[in-house]
Amino acid sequence: MERHALTDDQWERLRPLLPPPPSGRGRPRNDDRTVVEGILWRLATGVPWRDLPARFGSWRTVYSRFRRWQQAGVWDRALAALQAQGDARGDLDWTLHFVYGTVVRSHQHAAGAKKVAASRPSAAPWAAIRPNSNTAPSAGASRSPAC
């Protein structure tokens, strides 16, 4: 069995939670299990949709089914139903919690922000501007007023 493939038991729990295929019109849709495994493979690996292996079918089909079901709330309902089933079996430990670090905002000093020296209130805003050749006196120029 492949690393990201569903087991038969997992598929039998998920299958009834997915929308049924449309009835009678157009060509039959691709196998739901193959498409769901393609979605899971893409989400687990993080590759672009276009790089989905051919064994999952057309990447456009897999992507469009994922988006349609996402917009219709299929994934949210499936997650809630699977959690309820797992809770009823006693498989879930609701006392265990964790926070996924990539969604937690850090303080700016801990997040690798550019280190900027504190500005002094007395420093003029133009003090940090380097003079250019038009404004800076030349090295040989006299500082005495012209006669």
C-alpha positions as CSV (number, residue, x, y, z in Angstrom):
1,M,0.0,0.0,0.0
2,E,1.2,3.5,-0.8
3,R,2.0,5.9,1.9
4,H,-0.8,8.4,1.2
5,A,-3.4,5.8,0.0
6,L,-6.6,5.2,2.0
7,T,-7.0,1.8,3.6
8,D,-10.2,-0.1,2.7
9,D,-11.6,0.6,6.2
10,Q,-10.9,4.4,5.9
11,W,-12.5,4.5,2.5
12,E,-15.7,2.6,3.8
13,R,-16.0,5.2,6.6
14,L,-15.5,8.2,4.2
15,R,-17.5,7.0,1.1
16,P,-21.0,7.5,2.6
17,L,-20.1,11.1,3.6
18,L,-19.3,12.2,0.0
19,P,-22.0,13.5,-2.4
20,P,-23.5,10.9,-4.8
21,P,-22.7,11.1,-8.5
22,P,-25.1,13.2,-10.6
23,S,-27.9,11.0,-12.0
24,G,-28.2,10.1,-15.7
25,R,-26.7,13.0,-17.6
26,G,-23.3,13.4,-19.2
27,R,-20.5,11.0,-18.9
28,P,-19.9,9.1,-15.6
29,R,-17.6,10.9,-13.2
30,N,-14.2,9.5,-12.3
31,D,-13.9,7.1,-9.4
32,D,-14.4,8.9,-6.1
33,R,-11.7,6.9,-4.3
34,T,-9.1,7.6,-6.9
35,V,-9.9,11.3,-6.9
36,V,-9.9,11.5,-3.1
37,E,-6.6,9.7,-2.9
38,G,-5.2,12.3,-5.5
39,I,-6.5,15.1,-3.3
40,L,-4.9,13.6,-0.2
41,W,-1.6,13.0,-2.1
42,R,-1.5,16.5,-3.3
43,L,-2.3,18.0,0.2
44,A,0.3,15.7,1.8
45,T,3.1,16.5,-0.6
46,G,2.4,20.1,-1.3
47,V,3.2,19.9,-5.1
48,P,1.3,22.1,-7.6
49,W,-1.9,20.6,-8.8
50,R,-0.4,20.3,-12.3
51,D,2.2,17.9,-11.0
52,L,-0.3,15.4,-9.8
53,P,0.7,11.9,-11.0
54,A,-1.4,10.5,-13.9
55,R,-2.5,7.5,-11.8
56,F,-5.0,9.9,-10.1
57,G,-6.5,11.0,-13.4
58,S,-6.5,14.5,-14.8
59,W,-5.2,17.1,-12.4
60,R,-8.1,19.4,-13.5
61,T,-10.6,16.8,-12.5
62,V,-9.0,16.3,-9.1
63,Y,-8.7,20.0,-8.4
64,S,-12.2,20.9,-9.6
65,R,-13.8,18.1,-7.4
66,F,-11.7,19.3,-4.4
67,R,-12.8,23.0,-4.9
68,R,-16.5,22.1,-5.5
69,W,-16.7,20.0,-2.5
70,Q,-14.8,22.5,-0.5
71,Q,-17.2,25.3,-1.5
72,A,-20.2,23.0,-0.8
73,G,-18.9,22.3,2.7
74,V,-18.4,18.5,2.1
75,W,-15.0,18.4,3.8
76,D,-16.3,20.2,6.9
77,R,-19.3,17.9,7.2
78,A,-17.1,14.8,6.6
79,L,-14.6,15.9,9.3
80,A,-17.4,16.6,11.8
81,A,-19.0,13.2,11.1
82,L,-15.7,11.3,11.3
83,Q,-14.9,13.1,14.6
84,A,-18.4,12.1,16.0
85,Q,-17.8,8.5,14.9
86,G,-14.4,8.4,16.5
87,D,-15.7,10.0,19.7
88,A,-18.6,7.5,19.9
89,R,-16.0,4.6,19.6
90,G,-13.8,6.3,22.3
91,D,-10.9,6.8,19.8
92,L,-10.5,10.5,20.5
93,D,-8.8,12.1,23.4
94,W,-10.3,15.5,23.7
95,T,-7.9,16.5,26.6
96,L,-5.0,16.4,24.1
97,H,-4.5,19.7,22.3
98,F,-1.8,21.2,20.2
99,V,-1.2,24.3,18.2
100,Y,0.2,24.1,14.7
101,G,3.1,26.6,14.7
102,T,2.7,28.0,11.2
103,V,-0.6,29.6,12.0
104,V,0.5,31.2,15.3
105,R,1.7,34.8,15.0
106,S,4.9,35.6,16.7
107,H,6.0,38.9,18.1
108,Q,7.9,40.9,15.5
109,H,11.1,40.5,17.4
110,A,10.8,36.7,17.3
111,A,9.7,36.5,13.7
112,G,12.9,37.5,12.0
113,A,11.9,41.0,11.2
114,K,14.6,43.4,10.1
115,K,16.4,44.9,13.0
116,V,16.0,48.7,12.9
117,A,17.9,50.9,15.3
118,A,15.7,52.9,17.6
119,S,15.3,56.4,16.3
120,R,16.2,59.3,18.6
121,P,13.4,61.9,19.1
122,S,15.9,64.7,18.7
123,A,17.3,63.4,15.4
124,A,16.1,65.3,12.3
125,P,14.3,63.1,9.7
126,W,16.9,64.2,7.1
127,A,19.9,63.3,9.3
128,A,20.1,59.8,7.8
129,I,20.1,61.1,4.2
130,R,23.6,60.8,2.7
131,P,24.5,64.0,0.8
132,N,25.0,63.6,-2.9
133,S,27.6,65.5,-5.1
134,N,25.2,68.4,-5.7
135,T,24.7,69.2,-2.0
136,A,27.9,68.2,-0.3
137,P,30.8,70.7,-0.3
138,S,33.8,69.4,-2.3
139,A,37.0,68.5,-0.4
140,G,39.0,71.5,-1.9
141,A,36.2,74.0,-1.7
142,S,36.7,77.0,0.6
143,R,34.2,77.6,3.4
144,S,34.7,81.3,3.3
145,P,32.0,83.4,1.7
146,A,32.7,84.5,-1.9
147,C,33.9,88.0,-2.4
